Amino acid sequence: MKLSLAMLAKFNDQITLEFASSMAYRQLAIEMDVQDLPGMALWLRHQADEEVVHANKFIDHVVDRDDHPTIGSVAAPDVRAGSTPSEVFSAALRHEQVVSESIRNLYRAAEAEGDIDSRPLLNWFVDEQIEEESTVNEILARIRLVGSDGPGLLRLDEELGSRPAGSTENTGR
């Protein structure tokens, strides 16, 4: 049931990436807060919390496999001050694409090792990443559609601010 040392390292890398994702989303939220777009900021803060849930899912999996998860170093997010909403959500999409590829690589490694015990968790994450990229891509497309139209941007800001808050705990164990 234990993970191989190579798989443990890959899971630990993914845990670290999930926490880095949370930090990146939090910094993006700050950029929207500074620009008085509280709905976008709130949406991004909720996304930051969701990334912590994702890290916790991986942590729980590693613990359940009788191994010891370790969080690596998390660098400060690379977000430029004064980023426009389009730049912020473009950065979010690029970040989600990195996470998606990391999940796919983890899946490939598990398959190569015959680690069928990781398959249910990784299947969930493959589906989750399709949803994540699609959602951010849709928001980005809508931001581009309204462009510099103030009322349109404020309507989108209000809509994004209605996203319900979640918990940072992994309730789906």
Z-matrix of the N, CA and C atoms (Angstrom, degrees):
N
C 1 1.453
C 2 1.519 1 111.67
N 3 1.340 2 118.17 1 -27.23
C 4 1.465 3 120.44 2 178.96
C 5 1.527 4 110.30 3 -64.34
N 6 1.304 5 114.33 4 151.77
C 7 1.458 6 121.02 5 175.16
C 8 1.526 7 109.25 6 -77.64
N 9 1.318 8 116.37 7 151.76
C 10 1.461 9 118.80 8 170.93
C 11 1.526 10 107.57 9 -67.50
N 12 1.313 11 117.00 10 161.99
C 13 1.472 12 120.04 11 178.38
C 14 1.525 13 111.37 12 -60.23
N 15 1.329 14 116.21 13 -37.53
C 16 1.472 15 119.64 14 179.24
C 17 1.530 16 110.64 15 -66.10
N 18 1.328 17 116.99 16 -42.37
C 19 1.474 18 119.69 17 179.78
C 20 1.522 19 110.80 18 -69.96
N 21 1.327 20 117.26 19 -37.99
C 22 1.468 21 120.01 20 176.94
C 23 1.528 22 109.70 21 -58.85
N 24 1.326 23 117.00 22 -43.64
C 25 1.469 24 120.65 23 178.84
C 26 1.527 25 110.62 24 -62.12
N 27 1.339 26 116.94 25 -40.90
C 28 1.471 27 120.13 26 179.95
C 29 1.527 28 111.24 27 -67.47
N 30 1.330 29 117.61 28 -39.48
C 31 1.455 30 119.96 29 176.66
C 32 1.529 31 110.70 30 -65.91
N 33 1.321 32 116.90 31 -40.59
C 34 1.468 33 119.23 32 177.50
C 35 1.526 34 111.30 33 -63.17
N 36 1.330 35 116.49 34 -38.01
C 37 1.468 36 120.15 35 176.30
C 38 1.527 37 110.66 36 -62.70
N 39 1.332 38 116.45 37 -39.32
C 40 1.464 39 120.07 38 179.97
C 41 1.529 40 110.82 39 -68.64
N 42 1.322 41 116.46 40 -39.06
C 43 1.468 42 120.49 41 176.50
C 44 1.517 43 109.65 42 -58.72
N 45 1.314 44 115.99 43 -46.09
C 46 1.469 45 120.72 44 179.77
C 47 1.527 46 110.69 45 -62.87
N 48 1.333 47 116.71 46 -41.92
C 49 1.466 48 120.38 47 179.26
C 50 1.528 49 110.95 48 -62.93
N 51 1.322 50 117.66 49 -37.92
C 52 1.469 51 120.23 50 178.68
C 53 1.530 52 110.86 51 -64.53
N 54 1.325 53 117.12 52 -40.60
C 55 1.462 54 119.30 53 176.71
C 56 1.529 55 110.90 54 -68.44
N 57 1.327 56 117.33 55 -36.55
C 58 1.465 57 120.59 56 175.65
C 59 1.534 58 109.95 57 -63.17
N 60 1.328 59 116.33 58 -37.22
C 61 1.464 60 120.74 59 177.05
C 62 1.518 61 110.78 60 -62.27
N 63 1.316 62 115.64 61 -41.84
C 64 1.467 63 119.69 62 178.45
C 65 1.525 64 110.46 63 -60.63
N 66 1.309 65 116.12 64 -44.06
C 67 1.470 66 120.05 65 179.35
C 68 1.527 67 111.27 66 -64.57
N 69 1.320 68 117.01 67 -40.35
C 70 1.466 69 120.46 68 179.61
C 71 1.532 70 110.15 69 -63.40
N 72 1.327 71 116.87 70 -45.41
C 73 1.469 72 119.73 71 178.77
C 74 1.524 73 111.09 72 -63.64
N 75 1.310 74 116.27 73 -36.89
C 76 1.475 75 118.56 74 179.56
C 77 1.516 76 110.44 75 -65.49
N 78 1.336 77 117.51 76 -40.72
C 79 1.466 78 120.52 77 178.41
C 80 1.529 79 110.47 78 -66.51
N 81 1.331 80 116.93 79 -39.18
C 82 1.462 81 119.81 80 176.40
C 83 1.529 82 110.46 81 -62.59
N 84 1.333 83 116.45 82 -38.16
C 85 1.475 84 120.46 83 177.00
C 86 1.520 85 110.76 84 -61.92
N 87 1.302 86 116.30 85 -40.44
C 88 1.470 87 120.12 86 178.26
C 89 1.530 88 109.71 87 -59.59
N 90 1.329 89 117.10 88 -41.64
C 91 1.464 90 120.13 89 179.92
C 92 1.523 91 110.90 90 -60.62
N 93 1.318 92 117.16 91 -38.82
C 94 1.465 93 119.64 92 179.47
C 95 1.531 94 111.13 93 -74.91
N 96 1.334 95 117.00 94 -34.11
C 97 1.472 96 120.38 95 174.60
C 98 1.521 97 110.61 96 -59.89
N 99 1.307 98 116.41 97 -44.97
C 100 1.463 99 122.08 98 -177.77
C 101 1.531 100 110.39 99 -62.44
N 102 1.327 101 116.54 100 -29.93
C 103 1.471 102 120.67 101 -178.59
C 104 1.533 103 112.27 102 -94.00
N 105 1.337 104 116.10 103 14.22
C 106 1.466 105 121.37 104 177.64
C 107 1.524 106 112.79 105 58.24
N 108 1.336 107 114.82 106 42.42
C 109 1.459 108 121.47 107 173.25
C 110 1.531 109 107.17 108 -118.52
N 111 1.343 110 116.18 109 74.06
C 112 1.461 111 120.61 110 -171.86
C 113 1.523 112 114.32 111 -65.41
N 114 1.325 113 118.27 112 -28.25
C 115 1.459 114 119.90 113 178.64
C 116 1.514 115 111.68 114 -68.60
N 117 1.326 116 116.09 115 -43.67
C 118 1.464 117 120.31 116 177.51
C 119 1.526 118 109.77 117 -65.75
N 120 1.317 119 115.72 118 -40.73
C 121 1.463 120 119.78 119 178.60
C 122 1.529 121 110.49 120 -61.38
N 123 1.320 122 116.55 121 -43.74
C 124 1.461 123 120.35 122 179.86
C 125 1.528 124 110.93 123 -63.89
N 126 1.326 125 117.31 124 -43.21
C 127 1.460 126 121.17 125 178.36
C 128 1.527 127 109.92 126 -58.36
N 129 1.315 128 116.09 127 -45.01
C 130 1.467 129 120.97 128 -179.48
C 131 1.530 130 111.46 129 -67.34
N 132 1.336 131 118.39 130 -36.55
C 133 1.475 132 120.85 131 176.06
C 134 1.522 133 110.71 132 -64.43
N 135 1.342 134 116.36 133 -41.46
C 136 1.464 135 119.33 134 176.58
C 137 1.528 136 110.62 135 -62.74
N 138 1.322 137 115.95 136 -37.38
C 139 1.469 138 119.98 137 177.63
C 140 1.525 139 109.98 138 -65.32
N 141 1.322 140 117.08 139 -39.27
C 142 1.473 141 120.58 140 176.82
C 143 1.524 142 109.88 141 -59.73
N 144 1.329 143 116.61 142 -42.84
C 145 1.468 144 120.41 143 178.07
C 146 1.523 145 111.39 144 -63.42
N 147 1.330 146 116.41 145 -38.87
C 148 1.466 147 120.24 146 179.61
C 149 1.525 148 111.25 147 -63.24
N 150 1.319 149 116.34 148 -34.57
C 151 1.468 150 119.32 149 178.30
C 152 1.531 151 111.22 150 -65.82
N 153 1.319 152 116.71 151 -33.15
C 154 1.473 153 120.32 152 174.76
C 155 1.527 154 109.67 153 -65.54
N 156 1.332 155 116.89 154 -40.05
C 157 1.470 156 120.41 155 175.61
C 158 1.521 157 109.66 156 -58.75
N 159 1.321 158 116.64 157 -43.18
C 160 1.460 159 120.14 158 179.23
C 161 1.528 160 110.96 159 -61.91
N 162 1.316 161 117.13 160 -43.87
C 163 1.466 162 120.01 161 177.27
C 164 1.526 163 109.94 162 -59.55
N 165 1.335 164 115.78 163 -42.16
C 166 1.464 165 119.40 164 -179.68
C 167 1.523 166 112.06 165 -64.54
N 168 1.318 167 118.25 166 -34.22
C 169 1.469 168 120.79 167 176.55
C 170 1.531 169 109.94 168 -62.17
N 171 1.318 170 116.24 169 -43.33
C 172 1.466 171 119.55 170 178.69
C 173 1.533 172 110.84 171 -67.91
N 174 1.319 173 116.78 172 -41.61
C 175 1.464 174 120.51 173 177.79
C 176 1.528 175 109.94 174 -59.03
N 177 1.323 176 116.68 175 -48.27
C 178 1.464 177 120.62 176 -179.99
C 179 1.526 178 111.51 177 -59.69
N 180 1.323 179 116.91 178 -39.84
C 181 1.463 180 120.68 179 179.28
C 182 1.528 181 110.61 180 -62.20
N 183 1.315 182 115.99 181 -45.89
C 184 1.466 183 119.85 182 -178.98
C 185 1.531 184 110.44 183 -64.90
N 186 1.316 185 117.52 184 -42.96
C 187 1.473 186 120.95 185 177.97
C 188 1.530 187 109.92 186 -63.40
N 189 1.332 188 116.72 187 -43.71
C 190 1.465 189 120.45 188 179.20
C 191 1.528 190 112.22 189 -61.77
N 192 1.321 191 115.86 190 -23.57
C 193 1.467 192 120.85 191 178.72
C 194 1.522 193 111.10 192 -90.16
N 195 1.321 194 116.27 193 12.48
C 196 1.466 195 123.02 194 176.99
C 197 1.529 196 112.23 195 65.18
N 198 1.337 197 114.76 196 36.57
C 199 1.456 198 121.14 197 176.75
C 200 1.514 199 109.53 198 -122.38
N 201 1.326 200 115.28 199 176.86
C 202 1.462 201 121.51 200 -174.30
C 203 1.530 202 110.16 201 -117.79
N 204 1.341 203 117.38 202 105.12
C 205 1.465 204 119.11 203 178.45
C 206 1.522 205 111.55 204 -70.59
N 207 1.315 206 114.59 205 148.53
C 208 1.460 207 121.09 206 179.64
C 209 1.525 208 108.39 207 -136.47
N 210 1.322 209 115.72 208 131.56
C 211 1.457 210 121.22 209 176.78
C 212 1.526 211 107.79 210 -89.32
N 213 1.312 212 115.96 211 127.42
C 214 1.466 213 120.66 212 178.02
C 215 1.516 214 111.23 213 -84.65
N 216 1.300 215 115.55 214 -172.24
C 217 1.460 216 121.60 215 178.99
C 218 1.519 217 110.30 216 -71.20
N 219 1.323 218 114.77 217 137.87
C 220 1.454 219 121.05 218 178.10
C 221 1.525 220 107.54 219 -115.40
N 222 1.317 221 115.00 220 116.64
C 223 1.464 222 120.18 221 -179.98
C 224 1.523 223 110.08 222 -75.92
N 225 1.302 224 115.39 223 157.04
C 226 1.466 225 120.43 224 175.81
C 227 1.527 226 108.48 225 -61.87
N 228 1.337 227 116.96 226 141.62
C 229 1.467 228 119.52 227 179.96
C 230 1.522 229 111.21 228 -63.38
N 231 1.310 230 115.20 229 144.43
C 232 1.461 231 121.53 230 179.31
C 233 1.532 232 108.37 231 -95.43
N 234 1.318 233 115.65 232 82.13
C 235 1.455 234 122.12 233 -179.00
C 236 1.521 235 107.98 234 -124.81
N 237 1.321 236 115.59 235 128.44
C 238 1.458 237 121.09 236 -178.35
C 239 1.521 238 110.56 237 -81.51
N 240 1.311 239 116.15 238 130.63
C 241 1.466 240 120.98 239 176.49
C 242 1.522 241 109.10 240 -61.77
N 243 1.318 242 115.22 241 142.72
C 244 1.460 243 120.38 242 178.57
C 245 1.520 244 113.78 243 82.04
N 246 1.322 245 117.32 244 14.26
C 247 1.463 246 120.70 245 179.41
C 248 1.523 247 110.60 246 -64.23
N 249 1.314 248 115.64 247 139.61
C 250 1.461 249 121.22 248 177.12
C 251 1.536 250 108.99 249 -74.67
N 252 1.329 251 117.42 250 163.38
C 253 1.464 252 118.79 251 175.18
C 254 1.536 253 112.06 252 -54.50
N 255 1.314 254 117.17 253 -39.66
C 256 1.464 255 120.15 254 178.31
C 257 1.529 256 110.74 255 -62.78
N 258 1.320 257 117.46 256 -42.99
C 259 1.465 258 121.08 257 178.61
C 260 1.526 259 111.09 258 -66.45
N 261 1.331 260 116.74 259 -39.06
C 262 1.462 261 120.96 260 179.82
C 263 1.524 262 110.83 261 -62.85
N 264 1.337 263 116.79 262 -48.73
C 265 1.462 264 118.89 263 -177.80
C 266 1.523 265 111.99 264 -75.69
N 267 1.326 266 118.36 265 -24.43
C 268 1.469 267 120.61 266 170.98
C 269 1.527 268 109.55 267 -65.58
N 270 1.323 269 116.66 268 -42.05
C 271 1.469 270 120.71 269 177.16
C 272 1.527 271 110.22 270 -63.46
N 273 1.336 272 116.60 271 -40.15
C 274 1.466 273 120.41 272 178.34
C 275 1.528 274 110.27 273 -62.50
N 276 1.314 275 117.14 274 -42.75
C 277 1.466 276 120.71 275 179.73
C 278 1.530 277 110.73 276 -64.46
N 279 1.321 278 116.98 277 -45.23
C 280 1.475 279 119.60 278 177.81
C 281 1.525 280 110.54 279 -58.80
N 282 1.317 281 116.47 280 -40.78
C 283 1.459 282 120.52 281 -179.82
C 284 1.530 283 110.51 282 -65.25
N 285 1.327 284 117.08 283 -43.50
C 286 1.467 285 120.10 284 178.34
C 287 1.527 286 110.88 285 -62.05
N 288 1.324 287 117.26 286 -36.08
C 289 1.460 288 120.47 287 178.11
C 290 1.527 289 111.09 288 -65.40
N 291 1.320 290 117.57 289 -36.88
C 292 1.466 291 121.20 290 175.79
C 293 1.527 292 110.20 291 -64.81
N 294 1.315 293 116.59 292 -44.61
C 295 1.464 294 120.94 293 179.31
C 296 1.528 295 109.92 294 -63.22
N 297 1.322 296 117.07 295 -42.76
C 298 1.466 297 120.63 296 179.24
C 299 1.522 298 111.09 297 -58.64
N 300 1.315 299 116.41 298 -45.55
C 301 1.467 300 119.28 299 -179.78
C 302 1.527 301 110.81 300 -66.36
N 303 1.301 302 117.42 301 -36.32
C 304 1.460 303 120.96 302 177.00
C 305 1.533 304 110.99 303 -62.98
N 306 1.330 305 116.60 304 -41.99
C 307 1.471 306 121.06 305 177.19
C 308 1.525 307 109.82 306 -63.07
N 309 1.328 308 116.69 307 -44.54
C 310 1.469 309 119.52 308 178.70
C 311 1.524 310 111.02 309 -61.03
N 312 1.326 311 116.84 310 -40.57
C 313 1.474 312 119.55 311 178.23
C 314 1.523 313 111.61 312 -65.96
N 315 1.322 314 116.90 313 -37.93
C 316 1.462 315 120.83 314 176.59
C 317 1.532 316 109.41 315 -64.18
N 318 1.316 317 116.62 316 -41.81
C 319 1.466 318 121.77 317 177.73
C 320 1.527 319 110.08 318 -60.96
N 321 1.346 320 116.15 319 -46.54
C 322 1.466 321 120.15 320 179.49
C 323 1.531 322 111.36 321 -60.25
N 324 1.320 323 116.72 322 -41.00
C 325 1.462 324 120.68 323 179.32
C 326 1.528 325 110.89 324 -65.60
N 327 1.323 326 116.80 325 -41.27
C 328 1.469 327 120.59 326 178.25
C 329 1.528 328 110.09 327 -63.60
N 330 1.320 329 116.72 328 -41.98
C 331 1.464 330 120.39 329 178.27
C 332 1.528 331 110.80 330 -63.27
N 333 1.334 332 116.38 331 -43.21
C 334 1.468 333 120.41 332 -179.21
C 335 1.533 334 111.66 333 -62.41
N 336 1.327 335 116.20 334 -32.31
C 337 1.466 336 120.71 335 179.77
C 338 1.525 337 113.00 336 -88.82
N 339 1.320 338 116.12 337 -6.41
C 340 1.459 339 119.24 338 -176.75
C 341 1.521 340 112.09 339 71.38
N 342 1.311 341 116.47 340 28.67
C 343 1.463 342 121.97 341 -178.68
C 344 1.531 343 109.27 342 -84.32
N 345 1.325 344 116.01 343 78.79
C 346 1.462 345 120.18 344 -178.04
C 347 1.522 346 112.06 345 -70.90
N 348 1.335 347 117.96 346 -19.88
C 349 1.464 348 120.72 347 179.56
C 350 1.530 349 112.18 348 -66.99
N 351 1.318 350 117.40 349 -23.82
C 352 1.464 351 121.00 350 179.23
C 353 1.526 352 112.28 351 -86.29
N 354 1.307 353 116.96 352 -13.52
C 355 1.457 354 121.16 353 -173.35
C 356 1.537 355 113.83 354 -57.49
N 357 1.350 356 120.26 355 -47.34
C 358 1.477 357 118.17 356 -179.14
C 359 1.540 358 112.97 357 -59.51
N 360 1.320 359 116.42 358 -43.45
C 361 1.465 360 120.02 359 178.84
C 362 1.529 361 110.56 360 -63.34
N 363 1.312 362 116.73 361 -46.54
C 364 1.460 363 119.91 362 -176.96
C 365 1.525 364 111.59 363 -69.12
N 366 1.336 365 117.84 364 -34.44
C 367 1.471 366 119.99 365 174.32
C 368 1.526 367 110.07 366 -60.52
N 369 1.333 368 116.52 367 -42.92
C 370 1.460 369 120.03 368 178.66
C 371 1.529 370 110.13 369 -59.71
N 372 1.335 371 116.42 370 -43.25
C 373 1.462 372 119.73 371 -178.38
C 374 1.521 373 112.62 372 -69.61
N 375 1.321 374 118.32 373 -34.58
C 376 1.466 375 119.95 374 176.12
C 377 1.529 376 108.99 375 -60.62
N 378 1.336 377 117.01 376 -47.53
C 379 1.473 378 120.69 377 177.15
C 380 1.526 379 111.46 378 -61.51
N 381 1.326 380 116.58 379 -42.95
C 382 1.463 381 121.49 380 -179.05
C 383 1.525 382 111.27 381 -61.48
N 384 1.316 383 117.21 382 -41.11
C 385 1.461 384 119.97 383 -178.28
C 386 1.520 385 111.84 384 -70.03
N 387 1.326 386 117.54 385 -33.22
C 388 1.470 387 119.31 386 174.44
C 389 1.528 388 108.61 387 -60.87
N 390 1.328 389 115.96 388 -45.04
C 391 1.469 390 120.76 389 178.63
C 392 1.526 391 111.65 390 -64.00
N 393 1.327 392 117.08 391 -43.45
C 394 1.474 393 121.17 392 -178.73
C 395 1.523 394 110.75 393 -60.16
N 396 1.323 395 116.68 394 -49.96
C 397 1.461 396 119.71 395 -178.71
C 398 1.521 397 110.95 396 -63.68
N 399 1.323 398 116.93 397 -41.91
C 400 1.460 399 120.72 398 179.96
C 401 1.523 400 111.61 399 -61.57
N 402 1.332 401 116.75 400 -44.00
C 403 1.469 402 120.74 401 -178.67
C 404 1.525 403 111.28 402 -63.89
N 405 1.323 404 116.75 403 -47.80
C 406 1.468 405 119.81 404 -178.96
C 407 1.523 406 109.94 405 -66.52
N 408 1.319 407 116.94 406 -37.73
C 409 1.462 408 120.73 407 178.62
C 410 1.531 409 110.56 408 -62.76
N 411 1.327 410 116.93 409 -40.47
C 412 1.467 411 120.93 410 178.16
C 413 1.531 412 111.21 411 -64.89
N 414 1.328 413 116.72 412 -43.87
C 415 1.477 414 119.97 413 178.03
C 416 1.523 415 109.82 414 -61.23
N 417 1.314 416 116.27 415 -44.95
C 418 1.463 417 120.91 416 -179.81
C 419 1.530 418 110.80 417 -61.71
N 420 1.315 419 117.49 418 -42.39
C 421 1.469 420 120.83 419 178.68
C 422 1.528 421 110.81 420 -62.38
N 423 1.318 422 117.04 421 -39.32
C 424 1.465 423 120.49 422 179.50
C 425 1.531 424 110.82 423 -69.68
N 426 1.330 425 117.23 424 -37.68
C 427 1.468 426 120.02 425 176.16
C 428 1.520 427 109.59 426 -62.44
N 429 1.309 428 116.84 427 -43.47
C 430 1.466 429 120.38 428 179.08
C 431 1.520 430 111.14 429 -65.50
N 432 1.330 431 116.80 430 -35.41
C 433 1.454 432 121.00 431 179.54
C 434 1.523 433 111.55 432 -64.24
N 435 1.330 434 117.14 433 -44.04
C 436 1.467 435 119.02 434 -179.20
C 437 1.520 436 111.16 435 -79.16
N 438 1.316 437 117.90 436 -21.91
C 439 1.461 438 121.29 437 177.49
C 440 1.516 439 112.15 438 54.94
N 441 1.316 440 115.28 439 -124.95
C 442 1.467 441 119.96 440 -178.10
C 443 1.527 442 112.25 441 -96.51
N 444 1.328 443 116.60 442 14.53
C 445 1.467 444 120.78 443 178.10
C 446 1.525 445 108.53 444 -71.35
N 447 1.329 446 115.78 445 105.00
C 448 1.469 447 121.15 446 -176.70
C 449 1.515 448 113.96 447 -54.21
N 450 1.343 449 118.84 448 -52.72
C 451 1.462 450 118.97 449 179.81
C 452 1.536 451 113.20 450 -59.83
N 453 1.323 452 116.86 451 -37.98
C 454 1.466 453 119.95 452 178.26
C 455 1.517 454 111.38 453 -65.25
N 456 1.322 455 116.61 454 -42.63
C 457 1.462 456 121.15 455 178.94
C 458 1.524 457 110.73 456 -65.18
N 459 1.321 458 116.65 457 -40.12
C 460 1.470 459 119.70 458 178.92
C 461 1.531 460 111.66 459 -68.04
N 462 1.332 461 117.40 460 -35.17
C 463 1.470 462 120.15 461 176.10
C 464 1.526 463 110.55 462 -64.15
N 465 1.333 464 116.03 463 -43.82
C 466 1.464 465 120.79 464 178.08
C 467 1.523 466 110.31 465 -64.52
N 468 1.325 467 116.70 466 -40.21
C 469 1.464 468 121.28 467 177.45
C 470 1.532 469 110.33 468 -59.15
N 471 1.327 470 116.01 469 -45.12
C 472 1.469 471 120.47 470 179.57
C 473 1.533 472 110.88 471 -63.14
N 474 1.314 473 116.48 472 -42.89
C 475 1.461 474 120.67 473 179.69
C 476 1.531 475 111.24 474 -62.40
N 477 1.320 476 116.93 475 -45.96
C 478 1.468 477 120.11 476 -179.68
C 479 1.528 478 111.47 477 -65.14
N 480 1.315 479 116.68 478 -29.96
C 481 1.457 480 120.88 479 178.80
C 482 1.519 481 113.61 480 -70.51
N 483 1.325 482 117.39 481 -11.66
C 484 1.469 483 120.15 482 -179.46
C 485 1.521 484 112.67 483 -87.02
N 486 1.338 485 117.34 484 1.52
C 487 1.469 486 120.67 485 178.63
C 488 1.522 487 109.44 486 -62.66
N 489 1.324 488 117.57 487 128.03
C 490 1.473 489 119.06 488 -179.84
C 491 1.530 490 111.48 489 -70.55
N 492 1.317 491 114.53 490 147.61
C 493 1.471 492 120.35 491 178.48
C 494 1.516 493 109.33 492 -76.87
N 495 1.316 494 115.22 493 150.12
C 496 1.454 495 121.10 494 175.69
C 497 1.516 496 109.34 495 -119.65
N 498 1.293 497 114.83 496 -177.71
C 499 1.466 498 121.24 497 177.56
C 500 1.524 499 108.43 498 -97.86
N 501 1.299 500 117.27 499 156.76
C 502 1.459 501 120.30 500 175.01
C 503 1.532 502 111.61 501 -89.09
N 504 1.307 503 116.19 502 1.02
C 505 1.468 504 120.04 503 179.21
C 506 1.515 505 110.71 504 -87.92
N 507 1.310 506 115.99 505 146.58
C 508 1.452 507 122.66 506 177.04
C 509 1.522 508 107.52 507 -81.67
N 510 1.320 509 116.32 508 96.73
C 511 1.460 510 120.03 509 -178.22
C 512 1.519 511 111.95 510 -89.70
N 513 1.313 512 117.31 511 -3.76
C 514 1.461 513 120.85 512 -177.04
C 515 1.512 514 113.99 513 -100.87
N 516 1.309 515 118.42 514 30.24
C 517 1.467 516 120.76 515 -178.37
C 518 1.442 517 110.61 516 -66.47
